[in-house]
Amino acid sequence: MPTLEKATEAQTAYRRIREAILEGTLLPRQRLVEKELSERFSLGRAAIRTALARLEQEGLVESAPYRGAWVRAISLEEALEVLEARMALESLAARHAALRATPEGVARLQAILREMEAKKAEGDLLGMSELNALLHRTIVELSGHKTAARLIEALRAQGVRHQYRTVLVPGRPDRSLEEHRRIVEAIAKGDGEAAAQAMAEHLKGVMEALKRAGEGR
């Protein structure tokens, strides 16, 4: 049997710091001090340094000489650009997911959609938002489009810190559910064009909600 390659210390540091940034444990503009991170994650400072350099390449971290590193803050304008780029790529992924649709894949999407509806009924909007992200990831996975998947993941990492704001916009949860129903229905029918169009319309709706959330700050 093939053995799984053990993650290096630098890979572990990268994964754990990245998760902390995306989950909001490490906040935008928060300083990232190697010694503190080393103690926090029980990892060597060399591994932390390598991880921060990799995260800087991804756009999640910034640094400057004599100032160290910090979590990069994403502006509203940049978050909207990220969504615009995701629109093109996720529409492509939705098209491929529809063309490759299997009963098992469709059942997974429908199950997530039912969970989203349940969270909405319970008033758990953040839980609904997390399932929203899972539905999108599942569509990308079902598309089998590896290049789109890689690019979408990088973009999602940039904009994930804004995603929870949109679900709090009045009326947005109901519209979001309806948009996701259309996407899943099109994929279930194997209609690639309808799936791509439904995904594009959904992400346009997210952009409008994010603009409204930004105006309300």
C-alpha positions as CSV (number, residue, x, y, z in Angstrom):
1,M,0.0,0.0,0.0
2,P,1.3,3.5,-0.8
3,T,2.3,5.6,2.3
4,L,1.1,9.1,2.8
5,E,3.9,11.6,2.8
6,K,4.2,13.3,6.2
7,A,3.8,17.1,6.1
8,T,6.9,19.0,6.8
9,E,7.0,21.5,9.7
10,A,6.9,24.4,7.2
11,Q,3.8,22.9,5.5
12,T,2.1,22.5,8.9
13,A,3.0,26.1,9.8
14,Y,1.6,27.3,6.5
15,R,-1.7,25.4,6.9
16,R,-2.3,26.4,10.5
17,I,-1.5,30.1,10.1
18,R,-3.6,30.2,6.9
19,E,-6.5,28.6,8.7
20,A,-6.2,31.1,11.5
21,I,-6.3,34.0,9.1
22,L,-9.3,32.7,7.1
23,E,-11.2,31.8,10.3
24,G,-10.6,35.3,11.7
25,T,-8.5,34.1,14.6
26,L,-5.7,36.3,13.3
27,L,-7.3,39.6,12.3
28,P,-6.6,42.0,9.4
29,R,-3.6,44.2,10.2
30,Q,-2.6,42.1,13.2
31,R,1.2,41.8,13.5
32,L,2.7,38.3,12.9
33,V,5.7,37.9,15.1
34,E,7.7,34.8,14.4
35,K,8.5,34.1,18.1
36,E,4.9,34.4,19.2
37,L,3.6,32.2,16.3
38,S,6.4,29.7,17.0
39,E,5.2,29.4,20.7
40,R,1.5,29.5,19.7
41,F,1.7,26.6,17.2
42,S,4.7,24.8,18.8
43,L,6.7,25.0,15.6
44,G,10.2,26.2,14.8
45,R,10.8,29.8,13.8
46,A,12.3,28.7,10.5
47,A,9.1,26.9,9.6
48,I,7.1,30.0,10.6
49,R,9.3,32.2,8.5
50,T,8.9,30.0,5.4
51,A,5.1,29.8,5.9
52,L,4.8,33.6,6.2
53,A,6.8,34.0,2.9
54,R,4.4,31.6,1.2
55,L,1.3,33.4,2.6
56,E,2.7,36.7,1.4
57,Q,2.9,35.3,-2.1
58,E,-0.8,34.3,-1.8
59,G,-1.7,37.8,-0.7
60,L,-2.8,36.9,2.8
61,V,0.2,38.5,4.5
62,E,2.2,41.7,4.0
63,S,5.6,42.6,5.2
64,A,8.1,45.5,5.1
65,P,11.8,45.9,6.1
66,Y,12.1,46.8,9.8
67,R,8.4,46.5,10.3
68,G,7.9,42.7,10.2
69,A,4.8,41.0,8.8
70,W,1.1,41.4,9.4
71,V,-2.2,40.0,8.2
72,R,-3.2,41.8,4.9
73,A,-6.4,43.8,5.0
74,I,-8.6,43.3,1.9
75,S,-10.5,46.5,0.9
76,L,-14.1,46.4,-0.3
77,E,-13.0,47.4,-3.8
78,E,-10.6,44.4,-3.9
79,A,-13.2,42.1,-2.5
80,L,-15.5,43.1,-5.4
81,E,-12.7,42.5,-7.9
82,V,-12.2,39.0,-6.4
83,L,-15.9,38.2,-6.8
84,E,-15.8,39.4,-10.4
85,A,-12.9,37.0,-11.2
86,R,-14.7,34.2,-9.3
87,M,-17.8,34.8,-11.4
88,A,-15.9,33.9,-14.5
89,L,-14.2,30.8,-13.0
90,E,-17.1,29.5,-11.0
91,S,-19.5,29.9,-13.9
92,L,-17.0,27.7,-15.9
93,A,-17.0,25.2,-13.0
94,A,-20.8,25.1,-12.8
95,R,-21.0,24.4,-16.5
96,H,-18.5,21.5,-16.2
97,A,-20.3,20.2,-13.1
98,A,-23.6,20.0,-15.0
99,L,-22.0,18.3,-18.0
100,R,-20.3,15.7,-15.7
101,A,-23.3,15.4,-13.3
102,T,-23.9,12.0,-11.6
103,P,-26.8,11.0,-9.4
104,E,-24.4,10.8,-6.4
105,G,-23.0,14.3,-7.1
106,V,-26.4,15.8,-7.5
107,A,-27.5,14.1,-4.3
108,R,-24.6,15.7,-2.4
109,L,-25.6,19.2,-3.6
110,Q,-29.2,18.7,-2.8
111,A,-28.3,17.5,0.7
112,I,-26.2,20.7,1.3
113,L,-29.0,22.8,0.0
114,R,-31.5,21.2,2.4
115,E,-29.1,21.9,5.3
116,M,-28.9,25.5,4.2
117,E,-32.6,25.8,4.2
118,A,-32.7,24.3,7.8
119,K,-30.1,26.8,9.0
120,K,-32.1,29.6,7.5
121,A,-35.2,28.4,9.3
122,E,-33.3,28.2,12.6
123,G,-32.1,31.8,12.1
124,D,-28.4,30.5,12.0
125,L,-27.2,32.8,9.2
126,L,-23.5,32.2,9.8
127,G,-24.1,28.5,9.7
128,M,-26.0,29.0,6.4
129,S,-23.0,31.0,5.1
130,E,-20.6,28.2,5.9
131,L,-22.8,25.7,4.0
132,N,-23.0,28.2,1.1
133,A,-19.2,28.0,0.9
134,L,-19.3,24.2,1.1
135,L,-21.8,24.1,-1.8
136,H,-19.5,26.2,-3.9
137,R,-16.5,24.0,-3.1
138,T,-18.5,20.9,-3.9
139,I,-19.6,22.3,-7.3
140,V,-15.9,23.0,-8.1
141,E,-15.0,19.5,-7.0
142,L,-17.7,17.9,-9.2
143,S,-16.6,20.0,-12.2
144,G,-13.3,18.1,-12.3
145,H,-11.7,21.2,-13.7
146,K,-8.3,21.2,-11.8
147,T,-7.1,24.6,-13.1
148,A,-10.3,26.4,-12.2
149,A,-10.3,24.7,-8.8
150,R,-6.7,25.9,-8.1
151,L,-7.5,29.5,-9.1
152,I,-10.8,29.7,-7.3
153,E,-9.3,28.5,-4.1
154,A,-6.7,31.2,-4.2
155,L,-9.4,33.8,-4.9
156,R,-11.7,32.5,-2.2
157,A,-8.9,32.8,0.3
158,Q,-8.6,36.5,-0.6
159,G,-12.3,37.3,-0.2
160,V,-13.5,34.8,2.5
161,R,-13.2,37.5,5.3
162,H,-16.0,39.5,3.5
163,Q,-18.3,36.6,2.9
164,Y,-20.1,36.6,6.2
165,R,-21.1,40.2,5.9
166,T,-23.4,39.6,2.8
167,V,-25.7,37.1,4.6
168,L,-26.6,39.8,7.1
169,V,-27.9,42.1,4.5
170,P,-31.8,42.3,4.9
171,G,-33.5,40.0,2.4
172,R,-30.3,38.4,1.2
173,P,-30.6,35.0,2.8
174,D,-33.9,34.2,1.0
175,R,-32.5,35.5,-2.3
176,S,-29.3,33.5,-1.8
177,L,-31.2,30.3,-1.2
178,E,-33.3,30.8,-4.4
179,E,-30.1,31.5,-6.4
180,H,-28.5,28.3,-5.1
181,R,-31.6,26.3,-5.9
182,R,-31.4,27.4,-9.5
183,I,-27.8,26.4,-9.7
184,V,-28.4,23.0,-8.3
185,E,-31.5,22.4,-10.5
186,A,-29.5,23.3,-13.6
187,I,-26.7,20.9,-12.6
188,A,-29.2,18.2,-11.9
189,K,-30.7,18.6,-15.4
190,G,-27.2,18.5,-17.0
191,D,-27.8,22.0,-18.5
192,G,-24.3,23.5,-18.6
193,E,-25.4,26.9,-20.0
194,A,-28.2,27.3,-17.4
195,A,-25.8,26.3,-14.6
196,A,-23.2,28.8,-15.7
197,Q,-25.8,31.6,-16.0
198,A,-27.3,30.8,-12.6
199,M,-23.9,30.9,-11.0
200,A,-23.1,34.2,-12.7
201,E,-26.4,35.7,-11.5
202,H,-25.7,34.4,-7.9
203,L,-22.3,36.0,-7.7
204,K,-23.7,39.3,-9.1
205,G,-26.1,39.2,-6.3
206,V,-23.3,38.6,-3.8
207,M,-21.5,41.6,-5.2
208,E,-24.6,43.8,-4.8
209,A,-25.0,42.6,-1.2
210,L,-21.4,43.3,-0.4
211,K,-21.7,46.8,-1.8
212,R,-24.8,47.4,0.4
213,A,-23.0,46.0,3.4
214,G,-20.1,48.4,2.7
215,E,-22.4,51.4,2.4
216,G,-23.9,50.5,5.7
217,R,-20.6,50.6,7.6
